[in-house]
Amino acid sequence: MRLRDATLGIILLAAVVFVLLPLPTAVIDFLLMINIGLAVIILLNSLYSSEALDMSMFPTILLMTTLFRLVMNISTTKMILWEGYAGEVVRVFGDFVAGGNMAVGIIVFVIILIVNFMVITKGSERVAEVTARFTLDAMPGKQMAIDADLNTGLIEEDEAKERRKKIQDEANFFGAMDGAAKFVKGDAIAGIFITLVNIIGGTALAATGGNGNEPLELAEAAQVYTLMTIGDGLVGQIPALLISLATGLIVTKATVESDVTSVLTKQLFGQPVIVMVTGGTIAMMGVIARMPPLIFIPAGLALIFYGIVISRRQKIASIENEITTDDAEADEIRRPENVVSLLNVDPILLYFGYGLIPLVDASQGGDLLERVVMIRRQIALELGAIVPIIRLKDDIKLSPNQYTILIKGVEVASGEILFDHYMAMNSGYVEEEIDGIETVEPYMGLPALWISEAQRERAEALGYTVVDPPAIIATHLTEVVRSHLHELLSRQNVQQLIDNVKETHPILIDELIPKLMSIGEVQKVLAKLLKEGISIRDLVTVLETLADYAPITRDSDMLTEYVRQNLRRSISKKFFSTGVNTVITLDPQLEQTLTSNIQKTEVGSFVNIDQQLSQKIFESLKREVGKLTTMGAAPIILTSPFVRMYFKQLVEEIAPDLVVLSYGEIDQTSEVQSIGMVTV
C-alpha cells in the first residue's frame, strides 16, 4: 500500500487519538482552519455539480467531516474547561460576534443553532429520506423503460448497461444519504449539549477553582466562558451549517447538463414578461407605497431594462436557430449518403402497421414492449440461449393492423390483428358457438373468431380460449424465435456463454477451447441441439461431454449425439410425462438398411437411398404417426442411437415437428410403450 492510500486511515486514527490527548492551541487553530476550509469546498462542490452522482462519495465525506468536527469540539471543550482559552480562532470568533455585548453574542449564536438544527438539518434529513424512498420505488419502472428503449433500438446494449448501472448507483447513493443525514442531525444536537456544558460547567469550575486555577468572580467567570463558548460554538456551527446546506443541495439536486448558476438564472429570469412585471411592481412600491425611492425605483427600472434585453436576445436566438436548422437540412440533402449504416441487419425485427402503435406505446396502455422483454427471459430460462435484441418498428407500407416478423432481414411470418377485439379459439369443449368475425390464428393456423370485449366473459364461460392482441403477437413472436434460435446463435453468443461458464469452471474451458475444439465447432453442436428444441442451459454437461469425446471424433453430428445421451434426464422430462408414454419405433431391418446406405463426405454424413424406398418409409411413418395423433399423443419415434440423426435428416422435410429420440436418451424413470413400428 502506498503512503497516499494509507493517508486516510492515518487521519481517522489520529482523530480518535486527538480525543484523548491534549493539543496545543496552535494545532487547534490550524485544525479549525482546515475544518472551515473543507466545509467551504464541500459546499461549492455541491452547488456546482451537475447531478447528485458527481459527488457519489458524499455520504462518506459527511461521516468523516462530522467525526472531525466532533473531535475538534471535544478538544476545544477540554481547553475551555481547564484553561478558559481554546486558541485565537475561538477567541476572535467570540469577540467578533459578541462585539463587546455578551447578550447580543448569545442571541446571534442561538439563532444560528436554531437555523442549523430546525431548518437546514431537519429539512435535509426529510428530503434525503423521501428521495431515497421514491428512488427505490422508481427503480423497476426505470429498468423497464431501459429494456423498452433497448428493444425498440433507441439505445445500444452498452448504453443500456451504463443506464442500468446509473440507476443502481442512484439507489445506493440516496439510500446512503438517508442514513448519513442522521449524522448531520446528531452533530447539531451534540453541538447544543456541548455549548451548555461549556457555559455552565466552565463557569462553575472557574468560580470554584475546580479547574486548578485561582477562583474567579461569578460574573467574570460567566463573561470569560460565555465568550469562549460562543467562539467555540460558532467555529463548529458555521462549518456544520455549510455542510448541512451542502447536504440539502445534493439531495434536492435535479440532473442538469450545465452548471447550477446558468440553469437557475435561466429558470428565474428566462421569461422577459415576468422580469418586467416584477420590475414595474418594485418601482410602483417606491412611488405609491412610500418605500425608499432611491432603492426601489432604480431597482425596478433595472429589472424592466433587463427584461427588454432578454426579450431582444430571445428573438435574435430564435432567428439564428431557424437559419441554423435550414442550413443543417440543406447540408443533409447535399451531403453524400452514408450507406454503411444501411448494411446492418437486425437479427430479429418486428414490423407493425400504424393501427397497432397503441399496443407498443406505453403512454397509451400498450404492454407489447414488456412482453418482448419477457420473451427473451423466457427463452433464456427454457433453452439456455442468448436471444438477440428484438427490434420493434412501425412500417407505413403495412396495412394498419398487420405485422411481420423478420429473421436476419427476411420475412418468415406475418399476421393481422383486429384492434380492440379479442381472439376466441375453440378449445374442443365448446357446446354453444358464439358470433364473431371469422379469422385464423396466425401461428398454428387454427380457425378462430374476433369478438368484442363485451363478449369476452361469455366466450370464456362457453369454453373458448380467449386472448388479447398483444398476447397473440407475443406468442407468435415467441414461437418464431424459438424455431429459428439455432440460426440466431452466433459465435459471439457462444463466446458469452463460455465466458459465463469459465467463471465457475475455468479448468474445463481451458482444456476444451481452443485445444480440442474451436468456438465455431462448439457453435455447430449447440445449434444442432437448439434446432430440435433441446435446452443447452446445462452448458457445463454439454462442454464436459465435448471435452470427453472431442479427442475421438470431430464430427459435429456424432458429438451432438453424445451430448444428447448425457442430457437424457432433461430430454426425457421435456418429452415424456410421469405415466406410460406411447411411442412408435423403427423396424430393426429398416435400421440396418439405413445404416448400410450411410455416405460420409467432407461436409458430413447422410443416408443415400432411392426415391422408392423413401416413399415407402414416409407412407409407413404417416400411418403410425396417425395412430398417435388419434390417441391425442405427441408424435415421438424411437430409434437406435446410431440411426437417430440420419433418420431425423431423412424425415425432416416432410415432418419437421416429429420428435426423433434414441433409446440412449430415455431416462430410467420414464416408461414408454410402443404402439407401432415404421417398416417397409
N, C-alpha and C positions, 0 to 999 in steps of 0.2 A: 504494500500500500504506500503510495506517495504521500509526502508531507501535506500536500494540498488536500488530499482525500481525508486525511486524519484531522484536519483543522477543525471541522465542525464538531467532531466528538470531543476534542480537547476543550473547545469553548463551552460546550454543555457541561462537561465535568468541572471546569473552572467556575462556572456559575454556581454549582452546588457547593463548591469549596468556599466561595465568597460569602455564603450564608453563615458559615461557621467562623471564618477568620475576620478580624477587624482590618479595614482597609484605610490607607492614608487618605486624607481629604483630597490630595491632588489626583489620586487614582479615581476617587469617586467623581470628581469634576469631569475627568476625561470620559468615564463610562456614561455619565449623564449626557454629555455632549453627543456620544455615539448613539444613545437612545433617542435623542431628539432628531438627529440626522437620519436614522433608519426610518423613523415614523414619517418624515417628510418624503423620503424616497419611495416608501410603500404607497403613500397617498397619491403621489404623482403618477406612479406606475399604474395604479388602479384607475386613475382618471383618464389616462391617455391610451390604455389598452383597448383594442378594437372589440374584444369579446372576452368573456369570463375565462375561457380556457387559455388565454395568453398568460395568465398567472395561475396555472394549474397547481403550483406548489403553495398557493396562498394559505390553505389550512395549516400546513406545516410551518410556514413563516409566522402565522398568527400564534401558534402554540409556542414557538421559540421566543418571539418578542414578548409574549405575556410572561413567560418564565423569566426572561432577562429583566423585565420591568419589576416583577415581584422581588427578585433578588436585590435589585437596587433599592427598593422600598425598605426591605428588611435591613440592609446595610446602613442606609441613612437614618432609619429609626433608631438603630443601636447608637449611632453617633449623637443623635439629638438627645436621647435619654441620658447618656453618660456625660456628654460634654456641653450640650446645648448649642452645638455648632456642627454642621454637616457639609462644610465646604462653601466656597464662594458662589457656586452656581445656585445653590439652595438659598443663600442669604440674599443674593441680588434679586432673585425672583420674588422673594418675600417683600423686600424693600420696594421694588418697582410696582408691584400690585397694590400693596397697602398704601404707599405714598405718604407714610407718616401717620396714617389714620387706621388703627387696628380694626375698627368696626367695618370700614369700607373694604378692607382686605378680606375679612371673614365673609362678608356678604358676596363679594365677587367670587371667592373660592367656592362657596356653597352653590351659587348659581351655575358655575362650571360643572360641579359634581352632578347637579340635577339634570342639566342638559345632556351630559355624557351618559348618565345611567338611565334616565327616564325616556329620553328622546332617541338619541343615536343608537345606543347599545340595545335597548329593548326593541326598537324598530328593526334594526339589522337582524336580531335574533329571530323575530317573527317572519321577516321576509325570507331568511335562509330556510326556515322550517317549511314554509308554504312552497317555496321554489323547489326544494328537494322533493316534496310530495308530488307536485304536479309534473316534475321532470320524470320521476319514476312511473307515474300513471301514463305519461305520453309516450313512453318507450315503445310499447307494442305497435301503436299507430304509426310512429315514425319508421320503424323497421319494415312494416308492411308497405309504407309509401316507397321506401327504397327498393323493395322487391318488385313493386309495380313499375317503377321507373326502369329498373333493370330489364324486366320482361318486355316492356314496350320499346326498348332500345334507346331510351333517352340518355342513359348513362352506361358506362362500361363496368366490367367486373371489378377493376382496380378502384374506380371511383366509389362503387358500392361498398367495397371493403373499407375504404377510408371514411365514408359517411357512417357506416355502422360503428367503426371504432370511435368516431367523434361522439356519437350518441352514448356509447358506453362510458367514455371519458366524462361527458357532461353529467351523467347519472352519478358516477363515482365522486366527481368534484362537488356537486351540490349536496350529496349525502354527507361528504366530509365537512363541508361548510356548515351544515346543520349542527353537527357536533362541535365544530370549532367555535361557532358563535357563542356557545355556552362558556368558553374560556374568557371571552371578552366581558360577558356579564359578570362572571365570578371575579374577574380582575377589578371591575368597577366597585363591586360590593366590598372587596378586600381593601380598596383604597379608602372607603368611608371608615371602616373599622380602624385602619392604621392611623388615620387622621385623629380620631377620637382618642386612641391610645397615646399618640404623641402629645396632644394638648393636655389631657387630664393626667396621664402618667408622668409626663415631663414636668408639669407644674408642681405636682405633688412631690416628686423626687427632689426638685430644686429647692422647694420651700422647706423640706425636712432634712436636706443634706443627704438623702439616700443614695445619691449618685457619687458620693465620695468627695464632693466639693463643699465649700462653705455654703450654709443655708442662705437663701435669698428671701427678700420680702415677697409676699404672695403676689402683689401687683407687678413687681419687677419680673418674677418668675413667669407669670402669665404673659407679660409683654414679650419676653425673650422666646419662650417656647411656642407661643402663638405665631410669632413672626417666622420662626424656623419651620413650623408645621405648614404654614401657608406656602412657603417657598418649596418645601419638600413635596407637598401635595400637588402644586402646580407643575413641578418638574416631572412628576409621574402622570398627572391627569391630562396635560396638554398632549404628550405623545399618545396616551391612551385614547384621547378624543380624536386625534388624527387617524389612528389605526381603526377605531370604530367607524369613522366616516369612510375609510377605505373599504372596510367590510361591507358597509351599506352600498357603496358604489359597485363593488364586484357582484353582489348577489342581485342587484337591480339592473345590471347592465344588459341591454339587448345587443344582439350581434349586428354590427355595422361594418362597412367596408372601409370607412375612413375614420379619422380621429374624432374624439368626442366633441372638441371645440367647434369644428366645422359643421358637424351634424346638429349640435344644439343651436348654433347660430342660424342654420338654415331652417330648422323647425320653429324657432321662436320668432325670427324676423324675416321669414321667407315669403310672407303674404303682405304685399305693399298696402293693401286696403286696411289691414289690421294695424299696421305700424302707423299709418297716417291718422286713423281714428283715435288711436291711443295718444298720439302727439296733440291732436286737437283737444282731447279731453283734459290733458295735463295743462295746456295753455289756458283753457277756459277756467280751470280751477284757480289759476293765478290771477285771472281778471275778475271773475264773478265771486268766487268763494273767499277772496282776500287772502289766499295763500301767498307766501313770499314771492312777489312778482319777479324779482331778479333771478330766482331759481327756476320757478315753474314755467314762465313764458319762454325763456331761451331753450329749456329742455324740450318743451312741446314743439317749438318751431324746428329744432334739430331733428326730432323724430319725423315730422312731416317732410322735411327735406330729404331725410334718409329713405322714406317710403317712396318718394318720387324717383330717387336714384335707382332703387331696387326695381321699380316698375320699368324704367327705361332699359336696364340691364337684361331683364327677362324678355322683353320684346326683341332686343338685339340677339340674345341667345336663341330664341325661337326661330328667327330668320336664318341664323347661321346653321342651326340644326337641320332645317329644311334643305338648305343648299348642300350641306354635307351628305344628307340622305340621297338627294338626287344624284350627286356626283358618285356616291358609292354604287347606286343602282346602275348608273351608266357604265362605270368601270366593270361591274359584274357582267353586263351584257357584252362589253367589248373584249374582256379577257378570255384567253383560250380555256376551254372546259378541261377540268382535271378529271380524266377518265379513270384514274387509279382507284378512286373510291367506289366506282361503279363495278369493279371487278369482284368485290367481296360478295360472297353468297352466304346467306343465313342458313344454318343447319335446319332449323325449324321455323316456319313462318306461317302465321295465321292471318289471312286477309279477310276482311268483313265489309259488307256494304254499309252505307251511311245510316240505314234504318236500324242497325244493330249497335250503333255507338252508345246508346244508353246502357247496354249490357256491360260495356267496358268502363264507362265514365263513373267513377266512384261518387262524384258530386250528385249524380242522378240516381244513386242507389245501386249501380251496377257492381257486381262482385266477381266478374269473369277473371279479372287480374289476380284476385286472391285464389281463385280456383286453379289458375295456371301455376301459381307458386306451389300449391298443394300437389299438383300433378308431378312436378319434379321431385318433391319429397316422397310421394307415394311410390314412384317407380324406383327411386334410390333405395328405399327400405325393402321393396319387394324383390328387385332383381340385382341390387348392389352395384348398379352402374351410374355413371355421371351423365345426367341428361343435359344437353347443351341449352343455352338460353333460348327460350321460346319468344320470338318477337310477335307483337300484335300490331297490325297496321290497317287503316281503313283504305279502301280502294273504290274510287268512283266508277271504275269500269264494271264492277259487280252490280247486280240488281240489289235494291235496298236491303232485302232480307237474306241475301246469300252470303256464304262464307266458303273459303277454300283453304286447304292445308297443303303447304309446300314442304317437301323434304329436299334439302340441298338445291333449292331453286326450281324444283319440278313438282307440279301439282300431282298429288297422289289421292286426294279425297276432297269431297265438297258436300255441301248440304244447304238446305234452305229452312229458315226459321220464320214462323208466323209470330211476330212480336205481340206481347200482351196476351198470348194464348199458352195453353199447356198441351203437351203431347200425351195422349192416353193410349196405352197399348194393352191388348187383350192378353191377360196372363194365363189363359186356358181354363179359368174357372168362372168366367163371366156368364151369368144366367140371363141377364137382360141387357140388350145393346143400348147405347146412348147415341144421341145425334151429335154430329160434328163434321168437320171438313176432312175428307179422306186424304191421307198422306202416307209416306213411307219413312220408317226410322232410318236415319242416314247411314248408320254403321252396319247393322245387321240386315237391313233391307226388309224389316218386318212391317206388315201393314199396321197403320196407326190412325188416330184421329186427332185433329186440332180442336180443342174445346176451350170455352171461355173460363174465366176464373170462377164465375157463378156456378159452373157445372162441376167444378173440381171435387168438392166433397161428395157429391152424388156418385161420380165416377169411381172414386176410391171405395165407396160403400158397396158398389156393384162388383168390385173385384178387379178393376182396371189398375194398371201400373201407370201412375201419373208423374210426369217430370216437367220441370220448368225449362225455358230456353237455355239459360246458362249451363244447366246440368247436361243438356243434350250435346252442346258444343264441347263441354269439358270431357264428357265420356267418349265422344268421337275422337277428340284430340288425344286422349289417353291411350286408346286402343291403337291409333295410328302410330304414335310414338313408340309404344311397346312393340309393335310388329316390325318397326324399322330401326329398333335400337341397335341391332348388330351393324347396320350401315353407319350409324352416327358415332359409334365407338372409335375414336381416333387414337393415334399413338400418344398424343398429348394427354388424353384422358387416362390411358393406361399408365402413363408415367405418374400421373397424380395418384392413381390407386396404389401403385407400387410404392411411391414415397410414403403414403399413409401406412402401409404395412411395414415399411422399413423402420418406422419409429419404434415398433414393438418387436419386430423380428429381423434385426439387421443381418444376422448370420445367414438366414435363408436367402435374402435378396443378394447378398454378396456371393453366395455360392451359385445362384441361378443366373443372374444378369451381371455382366454380359458373357460370363464364362461358358454357360451351356446354351442359353437362348438369348436372342435379341428382343427388343421391345416389340418389333413387328411380328415375330413368331408368337410371342405371348398374346398379342392382339388377335391373331388369327384364331387361336384356341378360344379365347373369351368370346369372340364374335360368333363362333360356331355354337357355343353354349347358349348365348342370348338368342340366337336365331330360332332355337327350339324351345325358348321360354324357360331355360334353366338358370336359376339365380347364381350369380357369382359373388354374392355377398360374403360367403365363407371363402374369401380370397386366399387366406392362409392355406387351407386344404388344397385349393387349386394349385397354388405355387409349389407346395410341398410335393404334390404328385408330379408336377412337371420336372422338379428337381430330381425326383427318383427315376423317371423314365426317359428324360431327355438324353442321357448318355447312351440309351439303347436305340432310340429312333428319333428322327427329326420330322417325321410325317405328322402334320398337324391333325389329320383325321384320327390317326391312331392315338395320339396324345389326348385328343378330346375324349375318346372312348375310355381311356384310363382314368381321366378326371371324372367322367360321369359315374364310373363304378365306385369311386371313392366318395361321391356325393349321393350315394344310394339312399341315405336316410332322408335328405331333403327332397329328392326326386320322388320317392315313394309317398312322402307326406303331401306333395303337390298334386299327384295324380290319383292316389288311392285313398279311400275312406277307411274307417275303422272296421267295417264289416267285411263280408265277402265281396270281392270286386270281379266283375265279369269282363273277360278279355277274349281276344282271338289270337291264335298262334300261327306260325308259319310251318308248312309241311317240311319235315327234315330232308326229304328228297329234293324239294324245291330249294332249300337252303344249299344243298350240295351242288345243285345246278348253278345257282348264283355264284357260289364260291369258285367253281371251275371256270367261270367266264369273267373273272376279275382281271382287268388290264391295268398295269401300272405305267404311268408316264412321269415325265419330269415335273409336271404341274399337279400330280395327284393320281389317285386310283378311281376307277369307275367300273360298273358292270356293263359288259358289251354282249347283249342278247338280241335276237332278231325280233322284228316287229310282231310276228305272230305269237311268240311266247309272251311278249309284254302284254299283248291284248288279252290273252287268257288270264294272266296274273291280275290285270285290272278288273276283269269281269268277276273273278272269284273274290277279289277284295271287296268289290261293291256289294256282292251278295252277303258276305259275312258282316260287313260294317252295317248293312241294313238291319241285320238281326239285333245288333247292339242298340241302334237308334230306336228301333221298335220297342225295345225294353226300357227306353229312357236313359240308357247308359252312355257315357262318353266313349267314342271310338278309340280303343287302345289295342295295339297289336304287340305281341311279344316275339322276339327272335333270339337267336344265339348272339353272344357279344360280337363275334367277328362279322356277322352278316348285317347287324343292325344299321350301320351307317350307309351301307350300299343299298339296302332295301329302302331306306329313307330317301336316298338320292333318286331311286327309281320311281317312287310313287309321289314325289314332292310336287310334280307338275299337276297331277290330277287330284291330289288330296293334300293340299298344303297344311291343313289343320289336323291331319291324322297324327296321333301320338304313337311313335315307334320306340319301344323300350326293349332293352335286353334283359335276360334273366339275371345278369350280374348287377343290375340296377334296382332290383327289388329287395327291400329291407326284409329281414326275417320276421318282423312283426306284421307284415302285410299279407293278407290272404287273397289269392287270386283263383279264379275258376274259368277255364276255357270253355266257351260255348260254340266254338267253330274253328276251322282251320283253312287258311288260304292255300289252295293246291291247284295243280294244273293237270 
